[in-house]
Amino acid sequence: MRYQVYQAQLDLAASMRQAAGFGASFFKAFRTDGIESFLPNAAAAALEMAAVPPTTHVRQPFGITSVMSQGVDIPVSEHIVTSTPFCNLLHFRKATPTPGPKLMVVAPMSGHFATLLRGTVQTLLQDHDVFITDWRNARDIPLSAGRFDYDDYVAHVIRFQSHLGPTSHILAVCQPATPVLAAVSLMAANGDAAQPASMTLMGGPIHPGADPTSVSELARSKPMSWFETNMIETVPQQFQGGGRKVYPGFMQLASFLAMNPDRHMSAYIQQFNNLISGDLKAAEAHRSFYREYTAVMDMPGEFYLQTIKTVFQDQDIAHGKMIWRGQKVEPAAIERTALFTISGELDDICAYGQTRAAQDLCSGLKADKKLDLLQPGTGHYGIFNGSRWRTQVYPLVRGFIEKHAVRAANDEVQLAQTAD
């Protein structure tokens, strides 16, 4: 019922937000820079903020039309190269004959769309041929498409990696680090020719128990029945996915906001001041961030519950107990795919030891195929977005991929010569 109540409130408030927008436009007509205009300016600012919906289920565009690479501005276009009812594999095609090594970014299937990684993609595009998993909002997926659980996520990673081929690379941001490790482990154990040349895992819960945070401890503190009762809702019938069980994006957003309420309150107060003072640049920067941050997507309920059980409560992959469709998942089977683990020193969502655990699990890799980074002074989002990502983390990612792209190319030549 919570989903239905939430949606009803959102729909009822739509006309009031529209009226607030008209009111803001009215008061803006009286705007001046004098002290006498404070009241109309404040009224316009308050009404403009009231006109913005608290959440939206509309995916924002990536909007990446070009990238500077080696001093040249190269046009970029988006193309869906393969898809399922639950995900599109999106290619940012650069208009150049030398786009760089193929790199698949595996985005989280969480309360936000893959466009939250826009800054990550923009940076990676400078030197790489970038693809991304663009997960679809579960409330827009009809029941006829079937279920989608954790095993299906792993299957999607394998399918998309097979599409890119053996000399490509894979990079997982946050939540998908564990299913990506599982997928690559399975491909290695099965001798799959499309195993990636390198795998970069950024801030992911490979072993939540190795370095607990409040997030991982919350997931372990409740029985599964609690999550089933309190976190799973039914999509209202007016949507394509009506009747589907989901973990709603608006609930995920509420939990994110609750983690740092003072920071978000300060941001909204500052936005009010920006609008009163006429600081248009700062006001648009705020709008741009919160347009993305409040664009929420629902995730399939079975995927959410299986993630809680498999990753956080039982910690299957860390304890060598993970079974995928009848096959044991063994990271020690990985021998060809180089591993780079990245963590933020100040990450309060996924602490250092959780991601670094992959280094020990991948015991079949030689030392020269492993790299680990604990980025100083950086929180969870800072390792894949912002100035530290661009200037400190990314150069290491680029160098790691370049090193193992050359190695993979040499291996391919040797294999071809051996076959002859």
ROKOLTOR-870617 format. One record per residue (C-alpha): residue number from 0; residue in one letter; x, y, z. Coordinates in steps of 0.5 Angstrom, whole numbers, plus 500, padded with zeros to 3 digits. Example, Ala and Ser with C-alpha at 12.3 -4.5 7.8 and 13.67 -1.06 7.14 Angstrom:
   pos   code     u     v     w
     0      A   525   491   516
     1      S   527   498   514
# end
This chain:
   pos   code     u     v     w
     0      M   500   500   500
     1      R   506   505   501
     2      Y   507   505   494
     3      Q   500   507   492
     4      V   500   512   498
     5      Y   506   515   495
     6      Q   504   515   488
     7      A   497   518   490
     8      Q   501   524   494
     9      L   505   525   488
    10      D   499   526   483
    11      L   495   530   488
    12      A   501   535   489
    13      A   502   536   481
    14      S   497   541   480
    15      M   500   545   486
    16      R   507   545   483
    17      Q   504   547   477
    18      A   501   553   481
    19      A   507   554   484
    20      G   511   555   478
    21      F   506   560   475
    22      G   507   564   481
    23      A   514   564   481
    24      S   514   567   474
    25      F   509   572   476
    26      F   514   574   482
    27      K   520   574   477
    28      A   517   579   473
    29      F   518   584   479
    30      R   525   582   480
    31      T   530   588   481
    32      D   537   588   485
    33      G   535   593   490
    34      I   533   592   498
    35      E   526   593   496
    36      S   525   587   492
    37      F   527   582   497
    38      L   520   580   498
    39      P   518   579   491
    40      N   525   575   490
    41      A   524   571   496
    42      A   517   569   494
    43      A   519   567   487
    44      A   525   563   490
    45      A   520   559   495
    46      L   515   558   489
    47      E   520   556   484
    48      M   523   551   489
    49      A   516   548   491
    50      A   515   547   484
    51      V   520   542   483
    52      P   517   535   485
    53      P   521   531   490
    54      T   522   525   486
    55      T   521   523   479
    56      H   522   516   475
    57      V   524   520   469
    58      R   531   517   467
    59      Q   536   524   465
    60      P   540   523   459
    61      F   547   522   459
    62      G   548   528   454
    63      I   555   526   452
    64      T   556   529   445
    65      S   563   530   445
    66      V   570   529   449
    67      M   577   532   449
    68      S   582   526   447
    69      Q   589   528   446
    70      G   587   535   445
    71      V   582   534   439
    72      D   574   535   440
    73      I   571   528   438
    74      P   564   527   437
    75      V   560   522   441
    76      S   554   518   440
    77      E   550   513   444
    78      H   548   507   441
    79      I   544   501   444
    80      V   548   495   442
    81      T   544   489   445
    82      S   539   489   450
    83      T   534   485   454
    84      P   527   487   458
    85      F   531   489   464
    86      C   538   492   461
    87      N   540   496   455
    88      L   548   495   453
    89      L   549   502   451
    90      H   555   504   447
    91      F   558   511   447
    92      R   561   511   440
    93      K   567   516   438
    94      A   568   518   431
    95      T   575   516   431
    96      P   578   510   428
    97      T   582   509   434
    98      P   577   509   440
    99      G   582   506   445
   100      P   581   499   449
   101      K   574   497   450
   102      L   571   498   457
   103      M   564   496   460
   104      V   562   500   466
   105      V   557   496   470
   106      A   553   501   473
   107      P   549   499   480
   108      M   542   497   479
   109      S   540   501   485
   110      G   535   507   487
   111      H   538   511   481
   112      F   539   510   474
   113      A   546   509   470
   114      T   546   516   468
   115      L   549   518   476
   116      L   555   515   473
   117      R   555   521   467
   118      G   562   524   470
   119      T   565   517   470
   120      V   564   516   463
   121      Q   566   522   461
   122      T   573   521   464
   123      L   573   514   461
   124      L   571   516   454
   125      Q   578   520   453
   126      D   582   514   452
   127      H   577   508   452
   128      D   571   505   448
   129      V   566   506   453
   130      F   560   501   454
   131      I   555   502   460
   132      T   550   497   463
   133      D   543   502   462
   134      W   539   498   467
   135      R   531   499   466
   136      N   526   502   471
   137      A   523   495   474
   138      R   516   499   474
   139      D   516   500   467
   140      I   518   492   465
   141      P   511   488   464
   142      L   510   482   469
   143      S   510   478   462
   144      A   518   479   462
   145      G   519   475   468
   146      R   523   475   474
   147      F   530   478   475
   148      D   534   476   481
   149      Y   542   476   483
   150      D   543   470   478
   151      D   540   474   472
   152      Y   544   480   474
   153      V   551   475   473
   154      A   548   472   467
   155      H   547   479   464
   156      V   554   481   466
   157      I   557   474   462
   158      R   552   476   456
   159      F   555   483   455
   160      Q   562   481   456
   161      S   561   476   451
   162      H   559   481   446
   163      L   565   485   447
   164      G   570   480   447
   165      P   577   477   450
   166      T   581   484   449
   167      S   576   488   453
   168      H   576   490   460
   169      I   570   491   465
   170      L   569   496   471
   171      A   564   495   476
   172      V   562   501   481
   173      C   560   499   488
   174      Q   554   494   488
   175      P   556   490   482
   176      A   563   489   484
   177      T   561   482   487
   178      P   556   480   481
   179      V   562   482   476
   180      L   567   478   480
   181      A   562   472   480
   182      A   561   473   473
   183      V   569   473   471
   184      S   570   467   476
   185      L   565   463   472
   186      M   568   465   465
   187      A   575   463   467
   188      A   572   456   470
   189      N   569   455   464
   190      G   574   457   459
   191      D   570   462   456
   192      A   574   466   451
   193      A   571   472   452
   194      Q   574   473   459
   195      P   576   480   460
   196      A   583   483   460
   197      S   582   486   466
   198      M   577   487   472
   199      T   577   494   476
   200      L   572   493   482
   201      M   571   500   485
   202      G   568   501   492
   203      G   564   494   492
   204      P   562   489   498
   205      I   566   483   496
   206      H   566   481   503
   207      P   562   486   508
   208      G   564   482   514
   209      A   572   484   513
   210      D   571   491   514
   211      P   563   493   517
   212      T   560   499   516
   213      S   553   502   518
   214      V   550   500   511
   215      S   553   493   512
   216      E   551   492   519
   217      L   544   494   518
   218      A   543   489   512
   219      R   546   483   517
   220      S   542   486   523
   221      K   535   484   521
   222      P   532   477   519
   223      M   530   476   511
   224      S   522   477   513
   225      W   523   484   516
   226      F   526   486   509
   227      E   520   482   505
   228      T   515   486   509
   229      N   518   493   510
   230      M   522   494   504
   231      I   518   490   498
   232      E   512   494   495
   233      T   507   492   489
   234      V   508   497   483
   235      P   501   501   482
   236      Q   497   498   476
   237      Q   497   505   472
   238      F   504   503   470
   239      Q   507   498   465
   240      G   510   494   471
   241      G   503   494   475
   242      G   503   488   480
   243      R   511   487   480
   244      K   514   486   487
   245      V   520   492   487
   246      Y   524   495   492
   247      P   522   502   490
   248      G   527   508   488
   249      F   523   513   493
   250      M   525   509   499
   251      Q   532   508   497
   252      L   533   515   496
   253      A   530   517   503
   254      S   535   512   506
   255      F   540   516   502
   256      L   538   523   504
   257      A   537   520   512
   258      M   545   518   512
   259      N   547   526   511
   260      P   540   530   512
   261      D   544   536   515
   262      R   548   536   508
   263      H   542   536   504
   264      M   538   541   508
   265      S   544   546   507
   266      A   544   545   500
   267      Y   537   547   499
   268      I   538   553   504
   269      Q   544   555   500
   270      Q   539   554   493
   271      F   534   559   496
   272      N   540   564   497
   273      N   542   563   490
   274      L   535   564   487
   275      I   534   571   492
   276      S   541   573   490
   277      G   540   572   482
   278      D   547   567   482
   279      L   544   563   476
   280      K   550   559   475
   281      A   550   556   482
   282      A   543   555   482
   283      E   543   551   476
   284      A   549   547   479
   285      H   544   545   484
   286      R   538   544   480
   287      S   543   539   475
   288      F   545   535   481
   289      Y   538   534   484
   290      R   535   533   478
   291      E   540   527   477
   292      Y   539   525   485
   293      T   532   525   485
   294      A   531   521   479
   295      V   529   514   482
   296      M   528   507   479
   297      D   525   501   482
   298      M   529   495   482
   299      P   526   488   482
   300      G   524   485   489
   301      E   527   478   488
   302      F   534   482   486
   303      Y   534   486   492
   304      L   532   480   497
   305      Q   537   476   494
   306      T   543   481   494
   307      I   541   482   502
   308      K   541   475   503
   309      T   547   473   498
   310      V   552   479   499
   311      F   551   482   506
   312      Q   548   476   510
   313      D   551   470   508
   314      Q   557   473   504
   315      D   557   467   500
   316      I   563   469   495
   317      A   567   471   501
   318      H   566   464   504
   319      G   567   460   498
   320      K   559   458   498
   321      M   556   462   492
   322      I   553   457   487
   323      W   550   460   481
   324      R   545   456   477
   325      G   548   449   480
   326      Q   555   451   479
   327      K   560   453   484
   328      V   563   460   484
   329      E   571   460   485
   330      P   575   467   484
   331      A   581   463   485
   332      A   580   460   477
   333      I   581   467   475
   334      E   588   467   471
   335      R   588   471   465
   336      T   584   477   468
   337      A   588   482   471
   338      L   585   485   478
   339      F   585   492   480
   340      T   581   494   487
   341      I   580   501   489
   342      S   577   504   495
   343      G   576   511   499
   344      E   579   512   505
   345      L   573   516   508
   346      D   568   511   505
   347      D   562   510   510
   348      I   558   506   505
   349      C   563   500   503
   350      A   570   501   507
   351      Y   577   499   505
   352      G   577   491   507
   353      Q   570   490   503
   354      T   573   491   496
   355      R   580   489   498
   356      A   578   482   500
   357      A   578   480   492
   358      Q   585   481   492
   359      D   586   475   497
   360      L   580   471   493
   361      C   583   471   486
   362      S   589   467   489
   363      G   590   464   482
   364      L   593   471   479
   365      K   600   473   479
   366      A   602   479   483
   367      D   604   483   477
   368      K   596   482   475
   369      K   594   485   481
   370      L   593   492   484
   371      D   590   495   490
   372      L   589   503   491
   373      L   586   506   498
   374      Q   585   513   495
   375      P   587   518   501
   376      G   582   523   503
   377      T   576   520   499
   378      G   569   518   500
   379      H   565   513   497
   380      Y   563   517   491
   381      G   570   521   490
   382      I   573   515   488
   383      F   569   515   481
   384      N   566   522   480
   385      G   569   529   482
   386      S   576   532   482
   387      R   580   526   485
   388      W   577   521   481
   389      R   579   525   475
   390      T   586   527   477
   391      Q   588   522   482
   392      V   584   515   481
   393      Y   583   515   473
   394      P   590   516   471
   395      L   592   509   475
   396      V   586   506   472
   397      R   588   508   465
   398      G   595   506   466
   399      F   592   499   469
   400      I   588   498   463
   401      E   593   500   458
   402      K   598   495   461
   403      H   594   489   461
   404      A   591   491   454
   405      V   598   491   451
   406      R   599   484   455
   407      A   592   481   452
   408      A   594   483   445
   409      N   600   480   446
   410      D   597   473   449
   411      E   592   473   443
   412      V   598   473   438
   413      Q   601   468   441
   414      L   595   464   441
   415      A   594   465   434
   416      Q   601   463   433
   417      T   600   456   437
   418      A   594   455   433
   419      D   597   455   427
# end
